[in-house]
Amino acid sequence: MPANPDITFADRSDEAGFVSFFRGLPSSEDPNLIRVFARGDYYTCHGADALYVAQNVYRTLTVLKYLGGGHNSHDGLPSCTLSPAVFANFIRDALLTRGLKIDIYTSSGRNNWTVTKQASPGNIQAVDDILSSGSTAAPVVVAVRVASKADAKVVGVCFADASARELGVSEFVDNELFSNLESLIIQLGVKELLVPQDTSENKQNYDLKKVRGIADRCGVVITERKSSEFGARDIEQDLTRLLGGGDNDAASAATTAATLLPQTGLKTAMQAAACLVRYLGLMSDSSNFGNYTLFQHDLSQYMKLDASAVRALNLMPGPRDGAKNMSLYGLLNKTKTAGGARLLAQWLKQPLMDLAEIEQRHALVGVFVEDTQLRQAMQEEHLRAIPDMHRVAKKFQRGAAGLEDVVRVYQMLVRLPDLIDALGEAGDASDDVISEVYTDKLTEYNNGLQKLVELVETTVDLDALEQHHEFTIKPEFDESLKEAHDKIATLRDEMQDEHVRVGDELGMEPDKKLKLEQHSVYGWCLRLTRNDAACLRGKRNYHELSTQKTGVFFTTPVLRDLATAYTDMSTSYHRMQSGLIKEVVAVASTYCGMLEKLGASIAHLDVIVSFAHVSATAPTPFVRPRMHPRGTGSTVLRAARHPCMEAQDDMTFIPNDVELVRGKSEFAVITGPNMGGKSTYIRQVGVIALLAQAGCFVPCEDDAELCIFDCILARVGAGDSQLKGVSTFMAEMLETAAILKSATRESLIIIDELGRGTSTYDGFGLAWAISQHIVKEIKCFGLFATHFHELTGLSEMYPQVQNLHVVAHVDASTETTSSGGSKEITLLYKVEPGVSDQSFGIHVAELVRFPEKVIRMAKRKAAELEDVSGGAASSSSEDASRATKCSKSEIEEGSELLRSILQEWRQRTSATDEEHQVDQKWLISEFKAVIESSEYKDKLKASTFVQEVLAL
């Protein structure tokens, strides 16, 4: 079928009737909604939706047809068609990438269409059979309710993976920027947010506006629901039925109600739960009753990440990322199962806070790093053969599974003992942790699923599967089935005998010239080529059925009777097969819970093995970090690297040490030239901290010790949104405000180039005040990359501030002058203690080949400004201290020493005659005599400021 098949109607009135129906549909209030019409073998879109599909799917408007407007007229209704394959790709991209919603209409009569399926980014149940399992994470939909109590905002949420039968609730106090809600959205990987409609007439709902802003930053689709849907009057009864099975079992209902008490006490969260249950239509499907679980999500059990940190650390692949290694997920995703890939995305968004859990993951990774043979066996032999157990289990739950799904589970289960044996052969030192996490659990699941293995081996015809790839029940399994199978075999033999008899009678060799075939219309019949069919003329016992390109089809009275009996018996046989298959699938579906647990354990193993693979095969192997208990310790990294940067082709990464020591070097101010590596340096610290708490080894050479961070907060890069009235500077300030309100003493703050969106003086003032607040009030670890070199003065006020700079080598023989001379600069990408007072921005302009005239003008103006600022700086020792590494007292002592030397030199030369005064060589020799005298020689050598001046 072509990608855009022709759209057909019974007649012109039918076409006009559909156009009238479509134009009579109410306009959608949701700009993200796409309406699709299912027409059997293909799908259609119309109006603005057709234009969208033409532009974004086909990328041409030539695919459009115009209905109801006459021939070659564009006055009609724009329409386009999609084949099933194109439609599947379209809705996958629309739901999982573009955040659109889909309504699918089917015909309920002539020119009458009704919505039969609805899908959104957080609820793909209706089209789950069309979508593939290639998405990195399960879709999560969250309902949010905000309540005000005193001066605090209480946020209640309820969330669900729409393809899983579980609900989660959480209720917490948040600040006015809703930072905790943003962290929750990141942790859960939310795709869709349900919020109450803004019904305020005279004033805007500011809380709702802020929630919308968070959703926009996180790339989450907003769906408005009526405020009445957040009514929690019946939610306890609904949850009791979903969790306990309904009202019939009073004891079960009472037990379920008791277990619900902790959650139902969360009043605001229960309001959100009421909305979510209604949105997903859970109460309309009786198969949900008794099969759901409810749990309470603790926001503090995972490291908090905001949207800015996710972008700054390149956590997940972006739309413009080419190579996989451009994101942390892409680098670490060496998983072999779909469940492992989803779990990896979840772990990266949910770094652990519990020291014991972190160290357990590190120990597991260490086992597979040390045992290369075991790691390779897991990846190349065992994990590769594991199907997506989560999806298989969901197919069983929905009643959409078939015998093929049962066989896939069986094929995995027969390989499971080999996987368990391979894990059991791990080294002695790892026996305990491997047994505790994997071997014992997998053995338990394997034993619990042996009945399923026996069921398949007893009922399924595995020989037919191997020889013909047919999924059938063994004939021997049922007496009636065996009898029907034997009759079919007998009829087949009798037809073959008739085939041989006719061949002998016609003189046509069976199977070579005379074919016995099963025709789609005539059933079993004989065929000769049109040339050979001349032998049939004049023979009454041969009845010609049809003449086609492939030959002449005919039959005999005997063959006709046998074929009819064969067809009847085959229909009966398939009916019995279908009934038995349903029974087998029904029995297999009772193992769903065990299969999901098995799938979760294997996904856990897959991610750990992936961590180990990346750690062991990196250009320089990763090392196991030493973790300090929460609230204690420092972060010291030796020869640290950025894992994504070093993995790029033709990249030689320069490692650097990191020392964030409590009370000594908590806050680092990094200065240096453009493109010198400041941003990479500060980001790699955040990436390493996240890796360590996710359970992976870290990219350091010798040693790495880290404290546990409760959150990573980042202000990196500039972004704006003019359509939403948010300037670059406003976006920067919003992100910084969230940092100051969210950070605690256990946080890690990463700031890159704060204050560039306004004037230099305002920007520096803000940068200084923000840095001082972090150092003095919050007292957490932080890294600040800046071109405000004056910010290094913080280290004189606070001993816990350290100044670092990225090193650049400047060829002194080619120093820049106001006339436009060019200096040679070599960026060394090394981070060392101290201050850099130059940025070399013009050098970057030269690298990207700015016009020479522009470069010369830039150098001239820069030199003029340096002269002005240099003169102003020399007017006071306080200003001078900003351009030097020396302290204020060292500058004053050095200046006084130089003043004394110049005064003595002036006295010695002013007493001579006029002839000597014009002798420049004599003046210089007298100056050397002064500075080399015993009175000044040692003092000059001891003065740090003088030595710095002489080195310029």
PyMOL commands that set and color helices and strands:
alter all, ss='L'
color gray80, all
select helices_A, chain A and resi 12-23+48-58+61-63+84-96+125-127+179-188+206-217+227-230+235-244+250-264+267-280+282-284+286-288+299-301+307-312+324-326+328-332+338-349+355-370+372-385+389-398+403-424+428-448+450-459+462-468+475-477+479-506+532-536+557-589+592-617+643-646+678-694+722-724+728-742+760-778+789-797+812-814+841-847+852-873+877-883+888-910+914-917+920-931+937-942+944-951
alter helices_A, ss='H'
color red, helices_A
select strands_A, chain A and resi 33-38+43-46+65-67+77-82+101-107+113-119+140-149+152-161+166-174+190-196+221-225+293-296+304-305+515-519+523-528+543-548+551-555+626-627+635-640+656-660+667-671+704-706+711-715+748-752+781-785+801-810+825-833
alter strands_A, ss='S'
color yellow, strands_A
deselect
rebuild
show_as cartoon
